[in-house]
Amino acid sequence: MKKFVLLLSVLFLFNSCNMDDNGDDFQYVLLPVASVEIPAEFVLGETYNIVVRYYRPSTCHAFDGFYYEKDLNIRTIAVQNIVFNQNNCEPLTDVLVEENLEFHVTNNGSYIFKFWQGKDSNGQDIFLEYEIPVI
């Protein structure tokens, strides 16, 4: 049995190696949030879809989820994209993309949502902020 496991491990090891790998041909980036549709209030125990809109910069950008950070009742959110490093990327203008962020209400009080909108001229992060009470 040990020999079988060893043989299987060696096969997986060789199968996972790719000699033609030229390194990473993609990267992850955070994109600014353009606008948000969020309820005016939450009900404890309910789940809500928060509509988040952002501008897609090029044909090589693809949605890859949300950057999501929790700190007590504060939620900091940004749009994460994967960017494929290809020669045929075309810049896009005014391509507004809409994604849904599912949020489950687990606490009483209020939630503060901070949606990242980029950096100001001094390099400081700027946020679109909402305080949503839980009833």
Z-matrix of the N, CA and C atoms (Angstrom, degrees):
N
C 1 1.436
C 2 1.540 1 110.90
N 3 1.326 2 117.27 1 -39.12
C 4 1.451 3 121.25 2 179.73
C 5 1.526 4 110.92 3 -63.43
N 6 1.344 5 116.56 4 -38.71
C 7 1.464 6 120.22 5 179.75
C 8 1.533 7 110.37 6 -66.03
N 9 1.313 8 116.37 7 -37.24
C 10 1.455 9 120.26 8 179.05
C 11 1.531 10 110.88 9 -64.37
N 12 1.319 11 117.01 10 -44.88
C 13 1.459 12 121.77 11 178.90
C 14 1.524 13 110.19 12 -63.88
N 15 1.324 14 117.91 13 -41.44
C 16 1.453 15 121.79 14 178.16
C 17 1.527 16 110.93 15 -63.09
N 18 1.319 17 117.04 16 -45.44
C 19 1.463 18 121.67 17 178.73
C 20 1.525 19 110.56 18 -61.78
N 21 1.308 20 116.22 19 -43.95
C 22 1.459 21 120.54 20 179.12
C 23 1.527 22 110.92 21 -63.41
N 24 1.318 23 117.77 22 -40.08
C 25 1.468 24 121.97 23 178.33
C 26 1.523 25 111.31 24 -63.73
N 27 1.328 26 116.90 25 -42.87
C 28 1.460 27 120.96 26 179.32
C 29 1.527 28 110.19 27 -64.16
N 30 1.328 29 117.80 28 -40.66
C 31 1.463 30 121.14 29 178.17
C 32 1.528 31 111.12 30 -62.08
N 33 1.325 32 117.16 31 -43.28
C 34 1.467 33 120.38 32 177.44
C 35 1.522 34 111.33 33 -63.58
N 36 1.305 35 117.23 34 -39.71
C 37 1.455 36 121.60 35 -179.83
C 38 1.524 37 110.99 36 -61.51
N 39 1.334 38 117.30 37 -48.89
C 40 1.463 39 120.61 38 -179.65
C 41 1.512 40 112.20 39 -69.26
N 42 1.310 41 116.46 40 -34.04
C 43 1.455 42 120.41 41 179.89
C 44 1.527 43 111.65 42 -69.16
N 45 1.327 44 117.86 43 -29.90
C 46 1.457 45 120.73 44 -177.63
C 47 1.517 46 113.03 45 -81.99
N 48 1.323 47 118.79 46 -14.24
C 49 1.464 48 121.59 47 179.23
C 50 1.512 49 110.07 48 -81.26
N 51 1.330 50 116.03 49 135.10
C 52 1.452 51 121.64 50 177.68
C 53 1.523 52 107.54 51 -124.76
N 54 1.311 53 116.93 52 110.63
C 55 1.456 54 121.57 53 -176.50
C 56 1.532 55 111.93 54 -74.56
N 57 1.327 56 117.85 55 -15.90
C 58 1.458 57 121.38 56 -179.04
C 59 1.523 58 112.36 57 -93.57
N 60 1.316 59 118.91 58 12.39
C 61 1.453 60 122.45 59 -177.35
C 62 1.520 61 110.00 60 -71.77
N 63 1.328 62 116.20 61 121.19
C 64 1.460 63 121.72 62 -179.50
C 65 1.526 64 111.79 63 -99.35
N 66 1.316 65 118.00 64 17.11
C 67 1.460 66 120.76 65 -177.08
C 68 1.510 67 110.49 66 95.31
N 69 1.309 68 115.33 67 -173.91
C 70 1.458 69 120.37 68 -179.30
C 71 1.517 70 110.40 69 -69.39
N 72 1.312 71 115.84 70 130.45
C 73 1.452 72 119.73 71 175.26
C 74 1.525 73 109.88 72 -113.33
N 75 1.341 74 115.60 73 25.29
C 76 1.450 75 121.43 74 175.26
C 77 1.522 76 108.83 75 -152.99
N 78 1.322 77 114.69 76 165.55
C 79 1.463 78 120.54 77 175.76
C 80 1.528 79 108.31 78 -147.61
N 81 1.309 80 115.64 79 161.27
C 82 1.456 81 121.54 80 177.60
C 83 1.520 82 109.23 81 -103.48
N 84 1.334 83 116.33 82 138.73
C 85 1.460 84 121.50 83 177.67
C 86 1.523 85 109.47 84 -136.14
N 87 1.328 86 115.31 85 153.58
C 88 1.457 87 121.21 86 172.15
C 89 1.518 88 107.97 87 -99.49
N 90 1.332 89 116.01 88 135.41
C 91 1.456 90 121.34 89 -179.98
C 92 1.523 91 109.86 90 -114.52
N 93 1.324 92 117.44 91 146.33
C 94 1.460 93 120.81 92 -179.92
C 95 1.527 94 112.56 93 -66.36
N 96 1.317 95 115.46 94 145.11
C 97 1.462 96 122.25 95 175.34
C 98 1.527 97 107.55 96 -82.04
N 99 1.334 98 116.35 97 130.34
C 100 1.463 99 120.95 98 179.53
C 101 1.529 100 111.49 99 -87.23
N 102 1.343 101 116.75 100 -43.57
C 103 1.458 102 120.76 101 179.67
C 104 1.519 103 109.72 102 -158.94
N 105 1.340 104 115.09 103 164.70
C 106 1.462 105 121.70 104 -175.88
C 107 1.526 106 108.92 105 -141.13
N 108 1.326 107 116.35 106 140.94
C 109 1.461 108 122.20 107 167.74
C 110 1.513 109 106.82 108 -112.05
N 111 1.339 110 116.04 109 114.86
C 112 1.457 111 121.46 110 -175.43
C 113 1.529 112 107.72 111 -135.72
N 114 1.335 113 117.76 112 141.40
C 115 1.471 114 119.32 113 179.06
C 116 1.526 115 111.88 114 -60.38
N 117 1.320 116 116.45 115 156.13
C 118 1.464 117 121.87 116 178.95
C 119 1.523 118 111.26 117 -76.74
N 120 1.335 119 117.29 118 -22.35
C 121 1.456 120 121.84 119 178.06
C 122 1.522 121 109.65 120 -153.19
N 123 1.322 122 115.23 121 158.59
C 124 1.461 123 122.39 122 178.93
C 125 1.520 124 109.71 123 -117.56
N 126 1.333 125 115.12 124 157.27
C 127 1.453 126 122.43 125 172.13
C 128 1.524 127 107.40 126 -113.22
N 129 1.325 128 115.88 127 131.13
C 130 1.464 129 121.52 128 -178.76
C 131 1.522 130 110.51 129 -55.07
N 132 1.335 131 116.21 130 131.54
C 133 1.462 132 121.95 131 178.29
C 134 1.512 133 114.88 132 89.65
N 135 1.310 134 118.68 133 -10.50
C 136 1.464 135 122.27 134 -179.38
C 137 1.531 136 110.68 135 -88.60
N 138 1.329 137 115.68 136 161.26
C 139 1.459 138 122.88 137 177.23
C 140 1.525 139 108.23 138 -116.98
N 141 1.323 140 116.34 139 136.92
C 142 1.463 141 122.08 140 -176.54
C 143 1.521 142 110.52 141 -127.66
N 144 1.328 143 115.36 142 147.84
C 145 1.464 144 121.33 143 170.96
C 146 1.519 145 107.89 144 -96.42
N 147 1.312 146 116.17 145 123.47
C 148 1.456 147 122.39 146 175.93
C 149 1.525 148 106.29 147 -103.97
N 150 1.320 149 116.36 148 121.73
C 151 1.460 150 121.45 149 -178.31
C 152 1.534 151 108.27 150 -85.66
N 153 1.324 152 115.42 151 122.48
C 154 1.462 153 121.94 152 -179.39
C 155 1.530 154 107.70 153 -117.53
N 156 1.330 155 116.35 154 128.50
C 157 1.464 156 121.31 155 179.99
C 158 1.530 157 109.97 156 -115.59
N 159 1.329 158 114.71 157 142.56
C 160 1.463 159 121.49 158 177.37
C 161 1.521 160 108.53 159 -149.76
N 162 1.324 161 115.77 160 163.10
C 163 1.465 162 121.15 161 178.67
C 164 1.525 163 110.18 162 -95.17
N 165 1.322 164 116.05 163 128.44
C 166 1.469 165 122.24 164 177.44
C 167 1.535 166 107.90 165 -83.25
N 168 1.339 167 117.58 166 118.64
C 169 1.469 168 120.50 167 -173.95
C 170 1.522 169 116.04 168 -74.34
N 171 1.349 170 117.97 169 -30.96
C 172 1.468 171 118.94 170 -176.76
C 173 1.527 172 109.91 171 -153.90
N 174 1.326 173 114.63 172 170.69
C 175 1.462 174 120.03 173 177.97
C 176 1.523 175 112.13 174 -70.74
N 177 1.314 176 117.46 175 -12.22
C 178 1.466 177 121.42 176 179.24
C 179 1.526 178 112.72 177 -93.36
N 180 1.326 179 118.05 178 -0.41
C 181 1.465 180 122.85 179 176.10
C 182 1.523 181 109.65 180 -92.04
N 183 1.330 182 116.38 181 136.15
C 184 1.468 183 121.71 182 176.99
C 185 1.523 184 109.03 183 -138.93
N 186 1.322 185 116.09 184 140.18
C 187 1.462 186 121.44 185 -179.73
C 188 1.527 187 109.58 186 -61.84
N 189 1.349 188 115.27 187 135.14
C 190 1.466 189 120.79 188 -179.46
C 191 1.530 190 111.41 189 -133.68
N 192 1.319 191 116.54 190 25.54
C 193 1.452 192 120.10 191 176.32
C 194 1.520 193 112.00 192 105.83
N 195 1.321 194 114.05 193 -166.62
C 196 1.452 195 120.99 194 -178.24
C 197 1.520 196 110.70 195 -117.44
N 198 1.333 197 115.97 196 140.16
C 199 1.454 198 120.64 197 163.98
C 200 1.519 199 103.70 198 -76.44
N 201 1.344 200 117.09 199 128.00
C 202 1.464 201 120.76 200 -173.65
C 203 1.516 202 108.42 201 -140.28
N 204 1.328 203 115.79 202 118.91
C 205 1.461 204 120.99 203 -179.02
C 206 1.528 205 108.97 204 -123.49
N 207 1.344 206 116.07 205 132.61
C 208 1.463 207 122.21 206 178.37
C 209 1.525 208 109.48 207 -109.56
N 210 1.332 209 115.51 208 135.74
C 211 1.455 210 121.82 209 172.82
C 212 1.535 211 106.43 210 -145.17
N 213 1.334 212 115.54 211 98.74
C 214 1.463 213 122.41 212 -173.61
C 215 1.528 214 108.98 213 55.29
N 216 1.332 215 118.62 214 -114.91
C 217 1.465 216 120.27 215 -178.78
C 218 1.530 217 112.79 216 -99.07
N 219 1.324 218 117.54 217 9.17
C 220 1.467 219 121.76 218 -179.64
C 221 1.524 220 109.67 219 -99.76
N 222 1.328 221 116.26 220 131.54
C 223 1.458 222 122.66 221 177.28
C 224 1.520 223 108.29 222 -119.54
N 225 1.332 224 116.76 223 120.10
C 226 1.458 225 122.46 224 177.21
C 227 1.524 226 107.58 225 -104.88
N 228 1.322 227 115.99 226 127.63
C 229 1.464 228 121.11 227 -170.67
C 230 1.526 229 110.04 228 -133.76
N 231 1.332 230 115.96 229 138.80
C 232 1.467 231 122.75 230 172.06
C 233 1.527 232 108.01 231 -141.61
N 234 1.302 233 115.66 232 160.33
C 235 1.469 234 121.49 233 178.15
C 236 1.525 235 108.11 234 -87.95
N 237 1.340 236 115.89 235 129.28
C 238 1.464 237 120.48 236 177.37
C 239 1.524 238 108.96 237 -105.52
N 240 1.325 239 116.02 238 130.82
C 241 1.463 240 122.44 239 175.67
C 242 1.515 241 109.36 240 -121.56
N 243 1.324 242 114.79 241 153.00
C 244 1.451 243 121.16 242 169.69
C 245 1.531 244 105.52 243 -102.77
N 246 1.324 245 116.38 244 134.88
C 247 1.461 246 121.35 245 -178.93
C 248 1.521 247 107.68 246 -115.72
N 249 1.313 248 115.90 247 118.89
C 250 1.458 249 121.43 248 178.91
C 251 1.526 250 108.57 249 -86.11
N 252 1.319 251 116.52 250 125.14
C 253 1.461 252 122.12 251 -179.17
C 254 1.521 253 109.20 252 -82.53
N 255 1.326 254 114.83 253 92.00
C 256 1.458 255 121.45 254 -177.94
C 257 1.524 256 109.15 255 -128.62
N 258 1.308 257 115.44 256 159.16
C 259 1.464 258 120.31 257 -179.82
C 260 1.525 259 113.16 258 -80.21
N 261 1.329 260 117.48 259 -16.06
C 262 1.459 261 119.78 260 -175.13
C 263 1.530 262 113.26 261 -101.23
N 264 1.332 263 118.63 262 23.15
C 265 1.463 264 122.31 263 178.45
C 266 1.525 265 109.58 264 -71.63
N 267 1.328 266 114.98 265 136.65
C 268 1.454 267 119.65 266 177.37
C 269 1.517 268 109.09 267 -118.18
N 270 1.321 269 117.71 268 133.38
C 271 1.468 270 119.56 269 177.66
C 272 1.525 271 110.39 270 -66.30
N 273 1.322 272 115.37 271 146.27
C 274 1.458 273 121.57 272 178.04
C 275 1.522 274 108.77 273 -117.18
N 276 1.314 275 115.66 274 145.52
C 277 1.465 276 120.25 275 175.00
C 278 1.513 277 108.40 276 -124.88
N 279 1.293 278 115.83 277 134.52
C 280 1.464 279 123.05 278 176.46
C 281 1.529 280 114.05 279 60.34
N 282 1.323 281 118.27 280 34.43
C 283 1.467 282 121.50 281 174.11
C 284 1.525 283 106.74 282 -97.45
N 285 1.336 284 115.13 283 96.36
C 286 1.454 285 121.76 284 -178.31
C 287 1.523 286 108.92 285 -87.06
N 288 1.316 287 116.01 286 124.35
C 289 1.467 288 122.18 287 -178.19
C 290 1.521 289 108.07 288 -109.09
N 291 1.327 290 115.36 289 141.70
C 292 1.460 291 121.48 290 -178.87
C 293 1.525 292 109.10 291 -118.27
N 294 1.331 293 116.48 292 126.51
C 295 1.464 294 122.00 293 177.93
C 296 1.527 295 108.73 294 -128.50
N 297 1.337 296 116.21 295 151.41
C 298 1.457 297 121.71 296 179.31
C 299 1.518 298 110.64 297 -103.06
N 300 1.313 299 114.74 298 131.51
C 301 1.460 300 122.45 299 174.45
C 302 1.521 301 106.40 300 -107.65
N 303 1.326 302 116.26 301 117.51
C 304 1.461 303 120.58 302 179.35
C 305 1.523 304 109.22 303 -85.06
N 306 1.332 305 116.20 304 126.76
C 307 1.468 306 120.92 305 -177.66
C 308 1.522 307 109.71 306 -127.10
N 309 1.330 308 115.30 307 125.61
C 310 1.465 309 121.91 308 178.74
C 311 1.530 310 108.74 309 -104.21
N 312 1.320 311 116.10 310 125.75
C 313 1.460 312 122.29 311 -176.60
C 314 1.528 313 109.34 312 -83.22
N 315 1.330 314 116.08 313 118.65
C 316 1.470 315 120.61 314 -176.31
C 317 1.521 316 113.58 315 -120.78
N 318 1.341 317 118.44 316 -7.01
C 319 1.468 318 121.39 317 -176.26
C 320 1.521 319 111.15 318 -129.30
N 321 1.325 320 115.67 319 154.57
C 322 1.465 321 121.92 320 171.11
C 323 1.518 322 109.19 321 -81.18
N 324 1.309 323 115.92 322 175.99
C 325 1.457 324 120.34 323 178.40
C 326 1.510 325 110.50 324 92.42
N 327 1.312 326 116.94 325 -137.01
C 328 1.463 327 122.72 326 178.73
C 329 1.519 328 109.45 327 -130.36
N 330 1.310 329 114.69 328 151.81
C 331 1.463 330 121.43 329 171.63
C 332 1.526 331 107.96 330 -106.64
N 333 1.311 332 116.28 331 141.52
C 334 1.458 333 121.51 332 173.42
C 335 1.526 334 106.99 333 -111.71
N 336 1.329 335 115.32 334 119.78
C 337 1.455 336 121.83 335 178.46
C 338 1.526 337 108.55 336 -104.18
N 339 1.333 338 115.58 337 129.71
C 340 1.460 339 122.35 338 177.94
C 341 1.531 340 107.61 339 -120.48
N 342 1.328 341 116.26 340 105.23
C 343 1.459 342 122.05 341 -180.00
C 344 1.525 343 108.44 342 -95.00
N 345 1.336 344 115.74 343 120.36
C 346 1.462 345 121.88 344 -175.27
C 347 1.519 346 110.49 345 -67.38
N 348 1.346 347 116.12 346 129.24
C 349 1.462 348 122.00 347 -179.78
C 350 1.518 349 112.80 348 -117.08
N 351 1.322 350 116.90 349 14.28
C 352 1.452 351 120.10 350 178.49
C 353 1.516 352 111.33 351 108.49
N 354 1.323 353 115.00 352 -156.40
C 355 1.469 354 121.54 353 -178.51
C 356 1.527 355 109.22 354 -123.58
N 357 1.327 356 115.08 355 149.19
C 358 1.459 357 119.63 356 176.64
C 359 1.528 358 109.97 357 -83.78
N 360 1.327 359 116.68 358 -174.43
C 361 1.468 360 121.06 359 -176.89
C 362 1.529 361 112.87 360 -65.75
N 363 1.334 362 117.37 361 -18.83
C 364 1.464 363 121.69 362 177.49
C 365 1.529 364 112.81 363 -94.39
N 366 1.327 365 116.69 364 5.00
C 367 1.457 366 120.53 365 179.73
C 368 1.517 367 114.31 366 81.55
N 369 1.329 368 117.50 367 11.44
C 370 1.463 369 121.79 368 179.19
C 371 1.529 370 109.67 369 -88.88
N 372 1.344 371 115.95 370 139.65
C 373 1.453 372 120.53 371 177.13
C 374 1.522 373 110.27 372 -64.57
N 375 1.343 374 115.28 373 140.43
C 376 1.461 375 120.23 374 174.53
C 377 1.526 376 108.20 375 -120.02
N 378 1.328 377 115.56 376 146.90
C 379 1.453 378 121.34 377 -173.64
C 380 1.524 379 111.01 378 -133.51
N 381 1.319 380 114.68 379 148.61
C 382 1.454 381 123.46 380 168.02
C 383 1.526 382 104.35 381 -94.13
N 384 1.341 383 117.93 382 115.69
C 385 1.462 384 120.79 383 -171.54
C 386 1.521 385 112.07 384 -112.61
N 387 1.342 386 114.68 385 140.99
C 388 1.459 387 122.87 386 176.26
C 389 1.514 388 108.35 387 -134.93
N 390 1.319 389 116.38 388 137.03
C 391 1.461 390 121.72 389 170.25
C 392 1.519 391 107.41 390 -110.57
N 393 1.342 392 115.46 391 118.14
C 394 1.459 393 121.08 392 -175.07
C 395 1.538 394 108.50 393 -115.02
N 396 1.348 395 116.61 394 117.92
C 397 1.468 396 118.96 395 178.98
C 398 1.526 397 111.60 396 -76.29
N 399 1.328 398 115.50 397 150.50
C 400 1.468 399 121.79 398 175.13
C 401 1.530 400 106.62 399 -104.06
N 402 1.335 401 115.27 400 124.71
C 403 1.478 402 118.68 401 -179.25
C 404 1.514 403 111.17 402 -104.50
